[in-house]
Amino acid sequence: MYPYRRQWSPPFQHVLGLLISNANTSFTRLGGQVTALSAEILRLDHILRRYGADAEPARNFLLRYAEHKTDDLFPDDPTDVRLSNPSTYDLLQRLEDMLLALKPANPRDQWWLAQAMTLASKIGDTRWLIAQQIGQGTPKTFVALLVFWLALLFASFGLFAPPNLTSTVTLTLCALAVAGAVAMFVELEQGFGGLVRVSPEPMHQAVRTLEAKAADMAAVERHPHAAVAINVHAANALAGQRHLVHLGQRRFGRIWPGIDAHDIARMQ
């Protein structure tokens, strides 16, 4: 009886171990693609900001695309995941059309536009990779055959086990553990919409960053004459590296009306 069990145990352990390892690799790769998508969106927004005011409409469309894509991948209802939402992809295509309509005025703008087009293409590629990867896991027929095989295996253990409470509890716990392993690799292969899901934090962080930048631009547009630009590099030297407000990477700071520019050196 016991040699019979040892002959069946190694294949059973190896099969489940390989399936879980393969599912975990697929899950990790899917999480990496979501992170890459969020990074590409942030980088594209940064490039469009460097391009100038002509790219502001494209930045607004990029924000809308990021919001819709986040809602598609990580909805409030896990059963409502939409990996291939046509309306969301239409936003990306319209963004690409807006980039193609831009007319760079100098080699600098031309280089930024080329980088933006490359990133927009990568965002589209990542979108299709995520959509096509789902459903490419272990065939359902194989999973059904595995469950049937495991059921027969534990049934055979029950036939030879002595009828007492200890053996019954032990076999029940082992069966639950194996069932949990099967459920785990099935969940890992789904990636979205199950109990085990890819982290939504990268996409949420990207949306929050884009929204914050859009809010800053809207505030500047509402008060175009409220800000006075000063040279932060010179003011820092004068103020002894005191507290100043930096605007991006352009080495400019902002002071509001009523504050004398000469008082910058005394700001605490």
Residue pairs with C-beta under 8 A, 6 or more apart in sequence:
1 160
4 160
5 157
8 153
12 150
12 153
12 178
15 146
16 178
16 181
16 182
16 185
19 138
19 146
19 182
19 185
20 181
20 184
20 185
20 188
22 138
22 185
23 137
23 138
23 184
23 185
23 186
23 188
23 189
24 185
24 188
26 133
26 137
26 188
26 189
26 191
27 188
27 189
27 191
27 196
27 198
29 133
30 130
30 133
30 191
30 198
31 191
31 198
31 199
33 126
33 129
33 130
33 133
34 73
34 130
34 198
34 199
34 200
34 202
34 203
35 202
36 126
37 69
37 123
37 126
37 127
37 130
37 202
37 203
38 202
38 203
38 205
38 206
39 202
39 206
40 119
40 122
40 123
40 126
41 62
41 65
41 66
41 123
41 206
41 210
42 206
42 209
42 210
43 119
44 62
44 116
44 119
44 120
44 123
45 59
45 62
45 63
45 209
45 210
45 213
47 112
47 115
47 116
47 119
48 55
48 56
48 58
48 59
48 62
48 112
48 116
49 55
49 59
49 213
49 248
50 112
51 102
51 109
51 112
51 113
51 116
52 109
54 102
54 103
55 99
55 102
55 116
56 217
57 98
58 95
58 98
58 99
58 102
58 116
59 210
59 213
59 214
60 214
61 91
61 94
61 95
61 98
62 95
62 210
63 207
63 210
63 211
63 214
64 91
65 88
65 91
65 92
65 95
66 203
66 206
66 207
66 210
67 207
68 85
68 87
68 88
68 91
69 88
69 127
69 203
70 200
70 203
70 204
70 206
70 207
72 81
72 82
72 83
72 85
72 88
73 81
73 83
73 130
73 192
73 198
73 200
73 203
74 81
74 192
74 197
74 200
74 203
74 204
75 81
75 82
78 192
78 193
78 194
78 197
79 193
80 193
81 192
81 193
82 88
83 130
83 131
83 134
83 192
84 131
89 124
89 127
92 120
92 123
92 124
92 127
95 120
96 117
96 120
96 121
96 124
99 113
99 116
99 117
99 120
100 117
102 109
102 113
104 110
104 112
104 113
133 191
134 190
134 191
134 192
137 186
137 189
137 190
138 185
138 186
138 189
143 182
143 186
146 182
147 182
150 178
150 182
154 171
154 174
154 175
154 178
157 171
158 171
161 167
161 168
161 171
184 196
187 194
187 195
187 196
188 196
190 196
191 197
191 198
192 198
220 227
226 256
226 257
227 254
227 255
227 256
228 254
228 255
228 256
228 257
228 261
229 247
229 252
229 253
229 254
230 252
230 253
230 255
230 261
230 264
231 251
231 252
232 244
232 246
232 251
232 252
232 253
233 251
235 244
235 253
235 264
235 265
236 242
236 244
238 264
238 265
239 264
239 265
239 266
239 267
240 265
242 265
242 267
242 268
243 267
243 268
244 253
244 264
244 267
245 253
245 254
246 252
246 253
247 253
247 254
253 264
255 261
255 264
